[in-house]
Amino acid sequence: MRNEFSNTIEKLAREDDKIVFLTGDLGFNALENLQKVLGKRFINAGIAEQSMVSIAAGIAHKGYKVICYSIAPFMVFRPLEQIRNDVCFHKKHVVLVGNGGGYGYGIMGSTHHAISDIAALGSLPNMKCIVPAFSDDVEPMLSELLSDPSPAYFRLGSSKASPQKQQRLGQFNQVLSSAKPQLTVIALGPIVMNVLDALTKNNLLDKADLFTAIDLPIKDIPLNITDSIKKTKKLLIAEEHVEVGGLGQSIALKLSEMNIYVERFKALNAKNYVSGLYGDQQFHQAESGLDSENVGKELRALFL
Protein backbone atom coordinates (compact mmCIF):
# COMPACT_ATOMS: atom_id res chain seq x y z
CA MET A 1 0.00 0.00 0.00
CA ARG A 2 2.98 2.32 0.42
CA ASN A 3 3.15 3.13 -3.29
CA GLU A 4 -0.60 3.83 -3.44
CA PHE A 5 -0.20 6.08 -0.41
CA SER A 6 2.73 8.01 -1.90
CA ASN A 7 1.01 8.45 -5.27
CA THR A 8 -2.19 9.64 -3.59
CA ILE A 9 -0.37 12.24 -1.50
CA GLU A 10 1.46 13.48 -4.58
CA LYS A 11 -1.84 13.88 -6.43
CA LEU A 12 -3.62 15.63 -3.55
CA ALA A 13 -0.64 17.89 -2.74
CA ARG A 14 -0.56 19.20 -6.31
CA GLU A 15 -4.16 20.30 -5.87
CA ASP A 16 -3.99 21.56 -2.28
CA ASP A 17 -1.15 23.76 -1.04
CA LYS A 18 -2.36 23.34 2.55
CA ILE A 19 -1.01 19.78 2.72
CA VAL A 20 2.24 19.43 4.68
CA PHE A 21 4.16 16.16 4.96
CA LEU A 22 6.51 15.18 7.81
CA THR A 23 8.59 12.03 7.96
CA GLY A 24 10.75 10.61 10.73
CA ASP A 25 13.77 10.07 8.48
CA LEU A 26 12.01 7.38 6.44
CA GLY A 27 11.05 6.86 2.84
CA PHE A 28 14.22 5.99 0.89
CA ASN A 29 13.18 4.91 -2.61
CA ALA A 30 9.56 5.59 -1.70
CA LEU A 31 8.98 9.28 -0.95
CA GLU A 32 11.36 11.09 -3.31
CA ASN A 33 8.38 11.98 -5.52
CA LEU A 34 6.74 13.75 -2.57
CA GLN A 35 9.89 15.64 -1.69
CA LYS A 36 10.06 16.92 -5.26
CA VAL A 37 6.40 17.94 -5.49
CA LEU A 38 5.95 19.40 -2.01
CA GLY A 39 9.25 21.25 -1.76
CA LYS A 40 9.27 23.18 1.53
CA ARG A 41 6.07 21.41 2.54
CA PHE A 42 8.09 18.17 2.83
CA ILE A 43 9.87 18.10 6.21
CA ASN A 44 12.26 15.41 7.39
CA ALA A 45 11.99 15.75 11.17
CA GLY A 46 14.71 13.18 11.77
CA ILE A 47 14.62 10.28 14.20
CA ALA A 48 12.64 12.36 16.71
CA GLU A 49 9.04 11.26 16.58
CA GLN A 50 7.98 13.16 19.70
CA SER A 51 9.21 16.43 18.22
CA MET A 52 7.70 15.56 14.83
CA VAL A 53 4.21 15.17 16.29
CA SER A 54 4.44 18.38 18.32
CA ILE A 55 5.69 20.25 15.24
CA ALA A 56 2.82 18.77 13.25
CA ALA A 57 0.29 19.97 15.82
CA GLY A 58 1.76 23.48 15.63
CA ILE A 59 1.60 23.53 11.84
CA ALA A 60 -1.97 22.21 11.94
CA HIS A 61 -2.85 25.00 14.39
CA LYS A 62 -2.01 27.43 11.58
CA GLY A 63 -4.63 25.86 9.33
CA TYR A 64 -2.62 23.24 7.46
CA LYS A 65 -3.48 19.59 6.83
CA VAL A 66 -0.53 17.70 8.23
CA ILE A 67 0.56 14.14 7.54
CA CYS A 68 3.13 12.41 9.78
CA TYR A 69 4.69 9.26 8.35
CA SER A 70 6.80 6.55 9.99
CA ILE A 71 6.98 2.83 10.70
CA ALA A 72 3.79 2.04 12.62
CA PRO A 73 5.22 1.36 16.13
CA PHE A 74 7.49 4.41 15.88
CA MET A 75 4.52 6.54 14.79
CA VAL A 76 2.34 5.33 17.67
CA PHE A 77 4.30 4.40 20.78
CA ARG A 78 7.28 6.76 20.83
CA PRO A 79 5.20 9.97 20.57
CA LEU A 80 2.04 8.72 22.33
CA GLU A 81 2.10 11.51 24.93
CA GLN A 82 2.44 14.18 22.23
CA ILE A 83 -0.36 12.59 20.20
CA ARG A 84 -2.61 12.65 23.26
CA ASN A 85 -1.74 16.13 24.53
CA ASP A 86 -0.90 18.13 21.40
CA VAL A 87 -3.07 16.53 18.71
CA CYS A 88 -6.08 14.81 20.28
CA PHE A 89 -6.94 17.14 23.16
CA HIS A 90 -6.73 20.14 20.81
CA LYS A 91 -8.48 18.40 17.87
CA LYS A 92 -5.71 19.24 15.40
CA HIS A 93 -5.91 18.10 11.79
CA VAL A 94 -2.99 15.68 11.89
CA VAL A 95 -3.07 12.35 10.07
CA LEU A 96 -0.63 9.87 11.58
CA VAL A 97 0.42 7.28 9.00
CA GLY A 98 1.91 4.04 10.28
CA ASN A 99 3.45 1.75 7.67
CA GLY A 100 3.72 -1.99 8.26
CA GLY A 101 0.80 -2.47 10.64
CA GLY A 102 0.53 -5.77 12.49
CA TYR A 103 3.52 -8.04 11.91
CA GLY A 104 4.35 -6.19 8.69
CA TYR A 105 8.05 -5.73 9.45
CA GLY A 106 8.42 -9.43 10.20
CA ILE A 107 11.94 -10.56 11.03
CA MET A 108 12.86 -7.13 12.43
CA GLY A 109 11.06 -8.23 15.57
CA SER A 110 8.76 -6.86 18.23
CA THR A 111 10.29 -3.36 18.20
CA HIS A 112 9.04 -3.01 14.62
CA HIS A 113 5.64 -4.67 15.06
CA ALA A 114 2.37 -2.81 15.69
CA ILE A 115 -0.13 -5.29 17.09
CA SER A 116 -1.57 -3.09 19.85
CA ASP A 117 -1.51 0.26 18.04
CA ILE A 118 -5.28 0.56 17.67
CA ALA A 119 -5.78 -0.22 21.36
CA ALA A 120 -3.38 2.61 22.23
CA LEU A 121 -4.70 5.24 19.84
CA GLY A 122 -8.35 4.19 19.80
CA SER A 123 -8.58 5.05 23.50
CA LEU A 124 -7.60 8.69 22.91
CA PRO A 125 -10.21 11.47 22.62
CA ASN A 126 -11.21 12.63 19.13
CA MET A 127 -9.00 10.02 17.44
CA LYS A 128 -10.19 7.71 14.68
CA CYS A 129 -8.19 4.73 13.40
CA ILE A 130 -8.58 3.94 9.69
CA VAL A 131 -7.39 0.58 8.35
CA PRO A 132 -7.61 0.02 4.57
CA ALA A 133 -8.03 -3.63 3.65
CA PHE A 134 -7.17 -3.43 -0.05
CA SER A 135 -4.69 -1.33 -2.03
CA ASP A 136 -7.49 0.48 -3.86
CA ASP A 137 -8.96 1.58 -0.50
CA VAL A 138 -6.01 3.89 0.11
CA GLU A 139 -6.87 6.82 -2.18
CA PRO A 140 -10.57 7.29 -1.26
CA MET A 141 -9.93 6.81 2.46
CA LEU A 142 -6.95 9.16 2.54
CA SER A 143 -8.84 11.78 0.55
CA GLU A 144 -11.65 11.54 3.07
CA LEU A 145 -9.26 11.93 6.01
CA LEU A 146 -7.69 15.06 4.54
CA SER A 147 -11.13 16.63 4.12
CA ASP A 148 -12.06 15.82 7.74
CA PRO A 149 -10.40 18.05 10.38
CA SER A 150 -10.35 15.29 13.02
CA PRO A 151 -7.12 13.66 14.23
CA ALA A 152 -6.62 10.27 12.59
CA TYR A 153 -4.37 7.24 12.42
CA PHE A 154 -3.99 5.58 9.01
CA ARG A 155 -2.60 2.04 9.30
CA LEU A 156 -0.91 0.73 6.14
CA GLY A 157 -0.14 -2.89 5.36
CA SER A 158 0.49 -5.08 2.34
CA SER A 159 -2.50 -6.06 0.20
CA LYS A 160 -3.85 -6.39 -3.33
CA ALA A 161 -6.78 -4.69 -5.04
CA SER A 162 -10.26 -5.70 -3.90
CA PRO A 163 -11.73 -8.62 -5.86
CA GLN A 164 -14.90 -6.70 -6.66
CA LYS A 165 -16.63 -3.40 -6.02
CA GLN A 166 -17.30 -2.92 -2.33
CA GLN A 167 -20.31 -1.32 -0.66
CA ARG A 168 -19.60 1.26 2.04
CA LEU A 169 -21.59 0.70 5.22
CA GLY A 170 -20.64 3.38 7.70
CA GLN A 171 -17.50 2.11 9.45
CA PHE A 172 -17.45 -1.04 7.33
CA ASN A 173 -17.17 -2.19 3.72
CA GLN A 174 -19.15 -5.15 2.42
CA VAL A 175 -16.87 -7.37 0.31
CA LEU A 176 -19.06 -10.46 -0.25
CA SER A 177 -22.82 -10.80 -0.04
CA SER A 178 -24.60 -14.16 -0.14
CA ALA A 179 -28.25 -14.65 -1.06
CA LYS A 180 -28.59 -17.19 1.75
CA PRO A 181 -25.67 -16.57 4.11
CA GLN A 182 -24.70 -19.30 6.57
CA LEU A 183 -21.80 -17.42 8.11
CA THR A 184 -20.89 -13.79 8.87
CA VAL A 185 -17.22 -12.79 8.73
CA ILE A 186 -15.65 -9.46 9.69
CA ALA A 187 -11.94 -8.79 9.03
CA LEU A 188 -9.69 -5.89 9.92
CA GLY A 189 -7.29 -4.65 7.27
CA PRO A 190 -5.21 -6.75 4.85
CA ILE A 191 -5.78 -9.98 6.83
CA VAL A 192 -8.94 -10.14 4.73
CA MET A 193 -6.74 -11.57 1.96
CA ASN A 194 -6.15 -14.68 4.10
CA VAL A 195 -9.87 -14.87 4.82
CA LEU A 196 -10.75 -14.67 1.13
CA ASP A 197 -8.20 -17.37 0.36
CA ALA A 198 -9.69 -19.59 3.06
CA LEU A 199 -13.25 -19.03 1.84
CA THR A 200 -12.19 -19.84 -1.73
CA LYS A 201 -10.28 -23.04 -0.86
CA ASN A 202 -13.16 -24.29 1.29
CA ASN A 203 -15.87 -23.47 -1.29
CA LEU A 204 -17.59 -21.07 1.07
CA LEU A 205 -17.69 -17.90 -1.03
CA ASP A 206 -21.41 -18.32 -1.77
CA LYS A 207 -22.24 -19.12 1.85
CA ALA A 208 -20.64 -16.16 3.61
CA ASP A 209 -21.24 -12.47 4.11
CA LEU A 210 -17.80 -10.84 4.37
CA PHE A 211 -17.21 -7.35 5.75
CA THR A 212 -14.09 -5.34 6.54
CA ALA A 213 -13.96 -2.91 9.43
CA ILE A 214 -12.23 0.28 8.28
CA ASP A 215 -12.87 2.78 11.08
CA LEU A 216 -12.25 2.07 14.77
CA PRO A 217 -13.35 2.27 17.54
CA ILE A 218 -16.74 0.91 16.42
CA LYS A 219 -19.58 3.30 17.21
CA ASP A 220 -22.41 1.51 15.44
CA ILE A 221 -23.01 -1.75 13.57
CA PRO A 222 -25.03 -1.15 10.38
CA LEU A 223 -28.25 -2.98 9.55
CA ASN A 224 -26.67 -5.11 6.82
CA ILE A 225 -24.30 -6.70 9.35
CA THR A 226 -26.83 -7.13 12.16
CA ASP A 227 -29.30 -8.69 9.70
CA SER A 228 -26.59 -11.06 8.49
CA ILE A 229 -25.69 -12.10 12.06
CA LYS A 230 -29.35 -12.60 12.96
CA LYS A 231 -29.70 -14.93 9.95
CA THR A 232 -26.49 -16.91 10.39
CA LYS A 233 -26.02 -16.70 14.18
CA LYS A 234 -22.39 -17.50 13.39
CA LEU A 235 -19.65 -14.88 13.44
CA LEU A 236 -15.92 -15.07 12.77
CA ILE A 237 -13.66 -12.05 13.30
CA ALA A 238 -10.05 -11.88 12.08
CA GLU A 239 -7.55 -9.15 12.94
CA GLU A 240 -3.78 -8.77 13.05
CA HIS A 241 -4.07 -7.04 16.40
CA VAL A 242 -4.11 -8.31 19.98
CA GLU A 243 -7.41 -9.24 21.58
CA VAL A 244 -7.49 -6.38 24.11
CA GLY A 245 -8.69 -3.17 22.51
CA GLY A 246 -9.17 -4.79 19.13
CA LEU A 247 -12.02 -5.33 16.69
CA GLY A 248 -13.34 -8.52 18.31
CA GLN A 249 -13.89 -6.87 21.69
CA SER A 250 -15.45 -3.82 20.10
CA ILE A 251 -17.90 -5.89 18.03
CA ALA A 252 -18.78 -8.16 20.96
CA LEU A 253 -19.60 -5.16 23.16
CA LYS A 254 -21.85 -3.58 20.53
CA LEU A 255 -23.70 -6.85 19.86
CA SER A 256 -24.26 -7.26 23.59
CA GLU A 257 -25.60 -3.71 23.90
CA MET A 258 -27.93 -4.36 20.94
CA ASN A 259 -29.13 -7.69 22.42
CA ILE A 260 -28.13 -9.55 19.26
CA TYR A 261 -27.64 -13.26 19.93
CA VAL A 262 -24.67 -15.07 18.38
CA GLU A 263 -24.81 -18.85 18.62
CA ARG A 264 -21.19 -19.40 17.59
CA PHE A 265 -18.53 -16.70 17.89
CA LYS A 266 -14.84 -17.05 17.00
CA ALA A 267 -12.29 -14.24 17.24
CA LEU A 268 -8.87 -14.74 15.61
CA ASN A 269 -6.23 -12.23 16.64
CA ALA A 270 -2.51 -11.66 17.12
CA LYS A 271 -1.09 -13.82 19.93
CA ASN A 272 2.10 -11.82 20.48
CA TYR A 273 5.06 -14.28 20.26
CA VAL A 274 3.95 -17.85 20.87
CA SER A 275 7.33 -19.55 20.38
CA GLY A 276 9.51 -16.63 21.44
CA LEU A 277 11.00 -16.59 17.93
CA TYR A 278 10.88 -13.97 15.17
CA GLY A 279 10.15 -14.64 11.52
CA ASP A 280 8.46 -13.02 8.54
CA GLN A 281 4.87 -11.79 8.63
CA GLN A 282 3.52 -15.14 7.44
CA PHE A 283 5.38 -16.92 10.29
CA HIS A 284 3.74 -14.73 12.93
CA GLN A 285 0.33 -14.97 11.30
CA ALA A 286 0.62 -18.77 11.35
CA GLU A 287 1.64 -18.77 15.03
CA SER A 288 -1.44 -16.67 15.79
CA GLY A 289 -3.74 -18.85 13.69
CA LEU A 290 -4.30 -16.05 11.19
CA ASP A 291 -2.91 -17.91 8.16
CA SER A 292 -5.40 -19.00 5.51
CA GLU A 293 -5.08 -22.69 6.45
CA ASN A 294 -6.12 -22.12 10.06
CA VAL A 295 -8.77 -19.57 9.09
CA GLY A 296 -10.23 -22.25 6.83
CA LYS A 297 -10.17 -24.75 9.72
CA GLU A 298 -12.04 -22.31 11.95
CA LEU A 299 -14.54 -21.54 9.21
CA ARG A 300 -15.29 -25.25 8.76
CA ALA A 301 -15.62 -25.71 12.53
CA LEU A 302 -18.35 -23.08 12.67
CA PHE A 303 -20.49 -25.28 10.42
CA LEU A 304 -20.23 -28.35 12.68
Buried (B, 14 or more C-beta within 10 A) or exposed (E): BBEBBBBBBBBBBEEEEEBBBBBBBBBEEBBEBBBEBBEEBBBBBEEBBBBBBBBBBEBBBEEBBBBBBBBBBBBBBBBBEBBBBBBBBEBBBBBBBBBBBBBBBBEBEEEBBBBBBBBBBBEBEBBBBBBBBBBBBBBEBBEEBBEEBBBBBBBBBBBEEBBEEBEEBBBBBBBBBBEEBBBBBBBBBBBBBBBBBBBEBBEBBEBBBBBBBBBBBBEEBBEBBBBBBEBBBBBBBBBBBBBEBBBBBBBBEBBEEEEBEBEBBBBBBBBBBEEEEBBBBBBBBBBBBBBBEBBBEBBEEBEE
